[in-house]
Amino acid sequence: MTAPTLADPRPPRCGEHRRYTPRCGPCGVFSRWWQRHRYRLQQAGRWQPAQPVDPVAEHIATLHAAGMSHIQIGDAAGVRTETIARIARRQRQSGTVAAVTADAILGVQLPDRLRRTGWVPAEPTRRRCVALARDAWSQDDIADGVGVPRGTVQNWVGPARLICAANAAAVAVFYEQTAGKTGPSPQAAAIARVAGSMPRYAWRDDAEIEDPDVDPREPVPASIARRKLRALAAMGWPPANVAAEYSDLDAGSLTWLMHHPDPSKVRIPRWAHNAIGHAFTAFGDVEGPDRDLAAAAREQGWQTATAWDGRNVEDPQDRGRAVVADPNQPIPEWSENGIQLALSGHVGREDLNEVEAAFVVLALRRRGMDDHEIARHLRWPGKEPHSALRRFMAADRRPVLPAVLAARAGLVDLRRPPRSNRRGRIPGATNLANRPAPGQAPGQGQAPGQNSEGNTPVCVEWADSGT
């Protein structure tokens, strides 16, 4: 018997015979490999003639749901397609499968999405196509970008229930490549908007698009959305600017939600919740145009995005960071202008002190940039800039520096409100709901909580179960 070696891959089974047949070359090759494999496992004390079928069947189901066909799984494992099908249907009276076959199947990994030959549900592809239409990409544009006929795209958007996994992956790639771009067909965007199609920002991420159980019109609690709107207001971004960027949102509804005293009683559509989340991610680190709104919001004690640096803004139990720096420890000087210039890429590391550099790195990390991209963005000096950046940030700067900057800039109210006003606003703070309109004298116009017509704003399609 040939001694087993570490590099001894499993050969394919004979394509003509179901059982070993003498004088057949492929049968003999597989039989000799099987003897060597069994001998090696017996010597190692790991020989198991059979394994339960359930883990193998579950692995096949996972691969099949991700777009691999039974033929592709069998080819990758070196197992007959009929065997893959019987295991998937658990058609084994003994409830076991040969250990060598189980190991081969469990060793199969998912290939690249564009190389999968199975079928997947068409709903995620349909969602991406209508979102592309909202961005002015017509069905002809999608067909040209994916490399399929226009009629195929029409079938995806219409009655299709299943789609080839490779085509679904091609649409996903085109969807990612066109992020932030406007297509050449404004008529397609107008038609999709009239039809009520969900835009790109209606989905939190790709995982939500892929989940068929997620309904973008499902009502969800509004507490987190109000938290993010107030953080945007504290940075100087009024609801009108947010609604202008995300056209399906209504400025009046956003204002109403931002001032609502008890958001736990309000429910908003999931797509609106996701749109507000995208606005928070895009503008949370940038100073907005309305500095009066920002000052009034901070006087009210509304937390900015700085208070959520390193914290989970999606957690209703998390109240953000409000760390008070040690009064005996000197606070280094810093420049807000320098931080903004560094975030926009106009100045590099050599123009920043340690406090400014640490804050900018944390802000860019929160935006999703890795250390390599940050090092290039800030033109970090050194032979290996990303390594120098990591060594610089190795000190425990994260919990302290953002709070120090927030305290120096007034972004977080570190003072404890008076005892008699802890449930209300701080005395002397401007009431945001009663701020005069541009060109209007203070005290003139609407009452608190009313719009310019004297009516309480109504949140369009947003259900409020109480005041």
C-alpha positions in Angstrom: 0.0 0.0 0.0 1.3 3.4 -0.9 2.2 5.5 2.2 -0.3 8.4 2.6 1.0 11.9 2.1 -0.2 15.3 3.3 -0.8 16.5 -0.3 -3.2 13.8 -1.4 -6.3 15.4 -2.9 -9.5 13.4 -3.5 -9.8 12.3 -7.2 -13.2 12.4 -8.9 -15.5 9.4 -8.8 -16.0 7.3 -11.9 -18.6 8.8 -14.2 -19.8 5.4 -15.6 -20.1 3.1 -12.6 -22.0 3.7 -9.3 -19.9 1.0 -7.5 -16.3 -0.1 -7.9 -15.7 -2.1 -11.1 -12.5 -4.1 -11.7 -10.4 -3.1 -14.7 -11.9 0.4 -14.7 -9.2 3.1 -14.5 -11.2 5.8 -12.7 -12.6 3.3 -10.3 -9.2 2.0 -9.4 -7.8 5.5 -8.9 -10.5 6.4 -6.5 -10.3 3.0 -4.7 -6.6 3.4 -4.1 -7.0 7.0 -2.8 -9.8 5.8 -0.5 -7.5 3.1 1.0 -4.8 5.6 1.6 -7.2 8.2 3.1 -8.7 5.6 5.5 -5.2 4.4 6.6 -4.1 7.9 7.3 -7.1 8.7 9.5 -6.8 5.3 11.3 -3.2 6.1 12.1 -4.2 9.5 13.4 -7.0 8.1 15.5 -9.6 10.1 13.6 -11.3 7.5 11.5 -15.1 7.7 11.5 -16.8 5.5 8.9 -20.0 7.7 8.9 -21.3 11.1 10.0 -24.8 12.4 10.7 -26.5 13.7 7.5 -28.1 16.8 9.1 -25.0 19.1 9.2 -24.1 18.1 5.6 -27.7 18.7 4.4 -27.7 22.1 6.1 -24.4 23.1 4.5 -25.8 22.1 1.0 -29.0 24.2 1.7 -26.8 27.2 2.7 -24.8 26.9 -0.5 -27.9 26.4 -2.6 -29.6 29.4 -1.1 -26.6 31.5 -1.9 -26.8 30.6 -5.6 -24.8 27.4 -6.1 -26.6 24.6 -8.0 -26.4 21.0 -7.0 -24.3 20.3 -10.1 -21.8 23.1 -9.1 -21.7 21.7 -5.5 -21.1 18.2 -6.7 -18.3 19.3 -9.1 -16.6 21.3 -6.3 -16.8 18.3 -3.9 -16.1 15.6 -6.4 -19.4 13.9 -5.5 -22.2 12.8 -7.9 -25.1 15.2 -8.4 -27.6 12.5 -7.4 -25.8 12.0 -4.1 -25.9 15.8 -3.4 -29.7 15.7 -4.1 -30.4 12.7 -1.9 -28.4 14.2 1.0 -30.2 17.5 0.6 -33.6 15.8 0.8 -32.2 13.6 3.7 -33.1 10.5 1.8 -30.9 8.3 3.9 -32.5 5.5 5.8 -29.6 5.2 8.2 -29.5 9.0 8.8 -25.8 9.0 8.1 -23.4 9.7 5.2 -19.9 8.4 4.5 -17.3 10.4 6.3 -15.2 11.0 3.2 -18.3 12.3 1.3 -19.3 14.5 4.3 -15.8 16.0 4.5 -15.7 16.7 0.8 -19.1 18.5 0.9 -18.4 20.4 4.1 -15.2 21.6 2.5 -17.0 23.4 -0.4 -16.8 27.2 -0.1 -18.9 29.8 -1.9 -17.2 30.9 -5.1 -17.3 34.5 -6.4 -20.9 35.7 -6.9 -20.4 36.1 -10.6 -19.5 32.4 -11.0 -22.5 30.9 -9.2 -24.8 28.9 -11.5 -27.8 28.4 -9.3 -31.0 30.4 -8.8 -31.9 33.0 -6.1 -35.0 34.9 -5.3 -35.6 37.9 -7.6 -36.9 40.3 -5.0 -33.5 41.8 -4.1 -32.7 42.4 -7.7 -36.1 44.0 -8.3 -35.5 46.3 -5.4 -32.1 47.4 -6.8 -33.6 48.0 -10.3 -36.4 50.3 -9.0 -33.9 52.1 -6.8 -31.7 52.6 -9.9 -34.7 53.9 -11.7 -35.2 56.6 -9.0 -31.6 57.6 -9.7 -32.5 58.2 -13.4 -31.2 54.8 -14.7 -33.6 53.4 -17.2 -34.1 49.7 -18.0 -32.0 50.2 -21.1 -29.2 51.7 -19.0 -29.4 48.7 -16.6 -29.4 46.2 -19.4 -26.3 47.8 -21.0 -24.5 47.9 -17.6 -25.2 44.3 -16.8 -24.9 42.9 -20.3 -28.4 41.4 -20.8 -31.3 42.2 -23.1 -33.8 44.8 -22.1 -36.6 42.2 -21.9 -34.6 40.4 -19.2 -34.6 43.5 -17.0 -38.3 43.9 -17.6 -38.9 40.4 -16.4 -36.8 41.0 -13.3 -38.8 44.1 -12.4 -42.1 42.3 -13.3 -43.3 38.8 -12.7 -39.9 37.0 -12.1 -39.7 34.9 -8.9 -36.2 33.5 -9.4 -33.1 34.9 -11.1 -29.8 33.4 -12.0 -27.3 34.0 -9.2 -24.7 35.4 -11.7 -27.2 37.9 -13.1 -28.2 39.0 -9.6 -24.5 39.5 -8.7 -24.0 41.6 -11.9 -26.9 43.8 -10.9 -25.5 44.2 -7.4 -22.1 45.2 -8.8 -23.8 47.8 -11.1 -25.8 49.1 -8.2 -22.6 49.6 -6.2 -20.8 51.3 -9.1 -23.5 53.8 -9.6 -23.8 54.8 -5.9 -23.9 58.6 -5.7 -24.3 59.0 -9.5 -27.3 60.3 -11.5 -28.3 58.4 -14.6 -29.0 59.9 -18.1 -32.7 59.3 -18.0 -34.7 61.8 -15.9 -37.9 60.5 -17.4 -37.2 57.1 -15.7 -36.7 58.9 -12.4 -40.0 60.8 -12.8 -42.0 57.6 -13.7 -40.4 55.7 -10.7 -41.2 58.5 -8.3 -44.9 58.7 -9.4 -45.1 54.9 -9.1 -44.0 55.1 -5.5 -40.8 53.1 -6.0 -38.3 53.0 -3.0 -35.1 55.1 -3.5 -31.6 53.9 -2.7 -31.6 55.7 0.7 -34.8 53.8 1.8 -32.5 50.8 2.6 -30.1 50.8 5.5 -27.5 48.5 3.8 -27.2 45.6 1.3 -28.2 43.1 4.0 -31.6 44.8 4.3 -32.1 44.7 0.5 -31.3 41.0 0.5 -33.8 40.2 3.3 -37.2 39.5 1.7 -38.9 39.8 5.1 -38.0 43.5 5.4 -40.8 45.9 4.4 -39.6 49.5 3.8 -43.1 50.8 4.6 -43.4 49.0 7.9 -43.8 51.4 10.9 -40.9 51.5 13.3 -40.4 53.5 16.5 -39.2 57.1 16.0 -36.9 57.5 19.1 -33.6 56.9 17.2 -34.7 59.0 14.3 -35.5 62.0 16.6 -32.1 61.5 18.3 -30.4 61.8 14.9 -32.4 64.8 13.8 -31.5 66.6 17.0 -27.8 65.8 16.5 -28.0 67.2 13.0 -29.7 70.3 14.3 -27.0 70.7 16.9 -24.5 70.7 14.0 -26.5 73.4 12.1 -28.5 71.2 9.7 -32.2 72.2 9.7 -34.8 69.7 8.6 -35.3 71.7 5.4 -31.7 70.9 4.3 -32.2 67.2 5.1 -35.5 67.1 3.2 -33.8 68.9 0.2 -31.1 66.2 0.1 -33.6 63.3 0.6 -36.6 64.4 -1.5 -39.1 61.8 -0.1 -38.9 63.3 3.3 -41.1 66.3 4.3 -39.5 69.2 6.2 -42.6 69.9 8.2 -42.8 66.3 9.3 -39.2 66.3 10.3 -39.6 69.5 12.3 -42.6 68.0 14.0 -40.7 64.9 14.9 -37.7 66.7 16.1 -39.8 68.7 18.7 -42.0 65.8 19.7 -41.9 65.4 23.5 -42.4 61.6 23.6 -41.1 59.9 20.4 -41.8 56.5 21.9 -45.5 57.1 21.0 -44.6 57.9 17.3 -44.0 55.4 14.6 -42.5 56.3 11.2 -42.0 54.2 8.0 -38.8 52.2 7.9 -37.6 54.0 4.8 -37.9 57.3 6.5 -35.9 56.0 9.5 -33.2 54.8 7.1 -33.1 58.1 5.2 -32.6 60.0 8.5 -29.8 57.6 9.3 -28.1 58.2 6.0 -28.3 62.0 6.6 -26.8 61.5 10.1 -23.9 59.5 8.6 -23.3 62.0 5.8 -23.6 65.3 7.7 -23.1 64.4 11.3 -19.4 65.4 11.3 -19.8 68.6 9.2 -20.8 72.0 10.4 -24.1 73.0 8.9 -25.2 76.4 7.5 -27.6 77.5 10.3 -25.3 78.5 13.1 -28.2 80.1 15.1 -30.0 76.7 15.0 -26.9 75.0 16.2 -26.4 77.4 19.1 -30.0 77.1 20.2 -29.9 73.3 20.0 -26.8 73.1 22.1 -28.3 75.4 24.7 -31.2 73.0 24.9 -28.6 70.2 25.6 -29.1 68.4 22.3 -26.1 66.1 21.7 -24.1 66.3 18.5 -22.5 63.5 16.6 -19.4 64.0 18.7 -21.2 62.6 21.7 -21.8 59.4 19.9 -18.2 58.9 18.8 -17.5 55.2 19.6 -21.0 54.7 21.0 -24.0 52.9 19.5 -26.4 55.6 18.4 -28.9 52.9 17.5 -29.2 51.6 21.0 -32.1 53.2 22.9 -30.4 52.5 26.2 -27.2 54.3 25.2 -27.3 58.0 26.2 -24.1 59.1 24.4 -20.8 60.3 25.9 -20.7 63.2 28.4 -17.2 62.8 29.8 -15.9 65.7 31.8 -12.2 66.3 31.5 -10.0 66.5 34.5 -10.0 70.2 35.5 -6.4 69.9 36.8 -5.2 68.5 33.4 -4.3 71.3 30.9 -6.3 71.1 27.7 -4.1 71.6 24.6 -5.2 74.4 22.2 -7.0 73.4 19.0 -8.5 75.0 16.0 -12.0 74.2 14.7 -11.0 75.6 11.3 -7.9 73.3 11.2 -10.1 70.3 11.9 -12.6 71.2 9.2 -9.8 71.8 6.6 -8.2 68.4 7.6 -11.6 66.6 7.2 -12.0 68.1 3.7 -8.4 67.1 2.8 -7.0 70.7 2.4 -4.4 70.3 5.2 -2.3 67.3 6.3 -0.9 65.8 9.4 2.1 68.3 9.6 -0.4 71.2 10.0 -2.2 69.7 12.9 -1.3 69.3 16.6 -1.9 66.0 18.5 -5.4 66.9 19.6 -6.6 67.9 16.1 -4.9 64.9 14.5 -6.5 62.4 16.9 -10.0 64.0 16.5 -9.7 64.0 12.7 -8.6 60.3 12.7 -11.5 59.3 14.9 -14.0 61.2 12.7 -12.7 59.7 9.5 -12.8 56.2 11.0 -16.4 56.8 11.9 -17.1 57.7 8.2 -15.9 54.2 7.3 -12.3 55.0 6.1 -9.6 52.5 7.0 -6.1 53.5 8.3 -4.5 53.3 4.8 -7.1 55.7 3.4 -6.8 58.0 6.4 -3.0 58.1 6.0 -3.3 59.1 2.4 -6.0 61.6 3.1 -3.9 63.3 5.8 -0.6 62.8 4.0 0.8 61.2 7.1 4.6 61.3 7.2 6.9 58.2 7.4 8.0 55.3 5.3 4.9 53.3 6.3 2.3 56.1 7.0 -0.5 53.7 8.1 1.8 52.1 10.7 2.8 55.5 12.0 -0.8 56.5 12.3 -1.7 53.3 14.2 1.2 53.9 16.6 0.0 57.5 17.1 -3.5 56.2 17.9 -2.2 53.3 20.1 -2.6 55.5 23.2 -6.0 55.5 24.7 -7.2 58.8 23.0 -10.6 57.6 21.9 -12.6 58.1 25.2 -11.1 61.4 26.1 -10.2 63.6 23.1 -13.7 63.8 21.5 -15.2 64.8 24.9 -12.4 67.4 25.5 -13.1 68.9 22.1 -16.8 68.8 22.7 -16.3 70.6 26.1 -14.1 73.3 24.6 -16.3 73.9 21.6 -19.6 73.8 23.6 -20.8 70.8 21.6 -21.9 69.0 24.8 -23.5 70.7 27.8 -21.4 69.5 30.7 -23.3 71.4 33.3 -26.0 69.7 35.4 -29.3 71.4 34.8 -31.0 73.1 37.8 -33.0 70.8 40.0 -36.3 72.4 39.3 -35.8 72.3 35.6 -34.3 68.8 34.9 -37.4 67.7 33.1 -37.7 71.0 31.2 -35.3 73.2 29.3 -32.5 75.1 30.8 -33.5 78.6 31.9 -32.6 81.2 29.3 -32.3 78.7 26.4 -34.0 79.5 23.2 -37.1 77.4 22.5 -36.5 75.9 19.0 -40.2 75.5 18.3 -40.8 79.2 18.9 -37.8 80.6 16.9 -38.9 83.5 14.7 -38.7 83.0 11.0 -36.1 84.9 8.9 -37.1 88.6 8.8 -39.6 88.2 11.6 -39.4 90.0 14.9 -39.1 87.8 18.1 -42.5 87.0 19.5 -44.3 87.7 16.3 -46.1 85.0 14.3 -47.0 81.5 15.4 -47.4 80.0 18.9 -45.0 77.4 20.1 -45.4 74.1 18.2 -47.4 75.7 15.4 -46.5 76.4 11.8 -46.9 79.7 9.9 -50.6 79.0 9.3 -51.3 78.5 13.0 -51.9 74.8 12.7 -49.9 72.0 14.4 -47.7 70.2 11.8 -49.0 66.8 10.7 -46.5 64.1 9.9 -47.5 62.8 6.5 -48.2 59.0 6.6 -46.6 58.8 10.1 -48.9 57.4 12.7 -48.9 59.1 16.1 -50.6 57.1 18.9 -50.4 59.8 21.4 -49.2 63.2 22.3 
